[in-house]
Amino acid sequence: MLGAITLGITIHFFIVSRRSLKAASPKIQDKIARDLESWKMRYLNDIEIKDKELADLKRKLADTEENNDINSIEAEEMRKQNKQLQAELNSLRSAGPVADKTS
């Protein structure tokens, strides 16, 4: 008799807990769906921000590379001009004392 009562109570609590779980289940699923949607929106916003930053960095890199190329060309021109002026200076120095001796 005690076993039957225990079995009856166990079955009763099992059935009641399933009903309450089913009643609470849509609320939990709705909350999970809202949380997932929130995480999804944050993730998409973060991706959008990172894409903008990446595009900005690529633009800055292109500008910097262009400036670097321009500066390299200018530096090479200055080296050529410096070599030319150095050669003129050397030729004037070597010709200068000879001209002084003849005068």
C-alpha positions as CSV (number, residue, x, y, z in Angstrom):
1,M,0.0,0.0,0.0
2,L,2.8,2.4,0.9
3,G,4.5,1.6,-2.5
4,A,1.3,2.4,-4.4
5,I,1.0,5.8,-2.6
6,T,4.6,6.6,-3.3
7,L,4.2,5.7,-6.9
8,G,1.0,7.8,-7.2
9,I,2.6,10.8,-5.7
10,T,5.6,10.4,-8.0
11,I,3.4,10.2,-11.1
12,H,1.4,13.2,-9.9
13,F,4.5,15.4,-9.4
14,F,5.9,14.2,-12.8
15,I,2.8,15.2,-14.6
16,V,2.5,18.5,-12.8
17,S,6.1,19.4,-13.5
18,R,5.7,18.6,-17.2
19,R,2.7,20.9,-17.4
20,S,4.5,23.7,-15.6
21,L,7.6,23.2,-17.9
22,K,5.4,23.4,-21.0
23,A,3.8,26.5,-19.7
24,A,7.1,28.1,-19.0
25,S,8.8,26.8,-22.2
26,P,7.3,29.5,-24.6
27,K,8.5,32.2,-22.2
28,I,12.0,30.8,-22.1
29,Q,12.1,30.3,-25.9
30,D,11.0,33.9,-26.4
31,K,13.7,35.1,-24.1
32,I,16.3,33.0,-25.8
33,A,15.1,34.3,-29.2
34,R,15.3,37.9,-28.0
35,D,18.8,37.3,-26.6
36,L,20.0,35.7,-29.8
37,E,18.6,38.5,-31.9
38,S,20.3,41.0,-29.6
39,W,23.6,39.2,-29.9
40,K,23.1,39.0,-33.7
41,M,22.5,42.7,-34.0
42,R,25.6,43.5,-31.8
43,Y,27.7,41.1,-34.0
44,L,26.5,42.7,-37.2
45,N,27.1,46.2,-35.8
46,D,30.6,45.2,-34.8
47,I,31.3,43.8,-38.2
48,E,30.0,47.0,-39.9
49,I,32.3,49.1,-37.6
50,K,35.3,46.9,-38.3
51,D,34.6,47.1,-42.1
52,K,34.5,50.9,-41.9
53,E,37.8,50.9,-40.0
54,L,39.4,48.5,-42.4
55,A,38.3,50.6,-45.4
56,D,39.7,53.8,-43.7
57,L,43.0,52.1,-42.9
58,K,43.3,50.8,-46.5
59,R,42.7,54.4,-47.7
60,K,45.3,55.8,-45.3
61,L,47.8,53.1,-46.4
62,A,47.3,54.0,-50.1
63,D,47.8,57.7,-49.3
64,T,50.9,56.9,-47.3
65,E,52.3,54.7,-50.1
66,E,51.7,57.4,-52.6
67,N,53.4,60.0,-50.4
68,N,56.3,57.6,-49.9
69,D,56.7,57.1,-53.7
70,I,56.6,60.9,-54.2
71,N,59.2,61.4,-51.5
72,S,61.4,58.7,-52.9
73,I,61.3,60.3,-56.3
74,E,62.1,63.7,-54.8
75,A,65.0,62.3,-52.8
76,E,66.4,60.6,-55.9
77,E,66.2,63.9,-57.8
78,M,67.9,65.7,-54.9
79,R,70.7,63.1,-54.9
80,K,71.2,63.6,-58.6
81,Q,71.2,67.3,-58.2
82,N,73.6,67.0,-55.3
83,K,76.0,64.8,-57.3
84,Q,75.8,67.3,-60.2
85,L,76.6,70.3,-57.9
86,Q,79.4,68.3,-56.2
87,A,80.9,67.5,-59.6
88,E,80.6,71.2,-60.6
89,L,82.2,72.2,-57.4
90,N,85.1,69.7,-57.8
91,S,85.6,70.9,-61.4
92,L,85.7,74.5,-60.3
93,R,88.1,73.7,-57.5
94,S,90.4,71.9,-59.8
95,A,90.1,74.6,-62.5
96,G,90.2,77.5,-59.9
97,P,93.9,77.2,-58.9
98,V,95.0,76.9,-62.5
99,A,93.1,80.0,-63.4
100,D,94.7,81.9,-60.5
101,K,98.2,80.9,-61.5
102,T,97.7,82.2,-65.0
103,S,96.4,85.6,-63.9
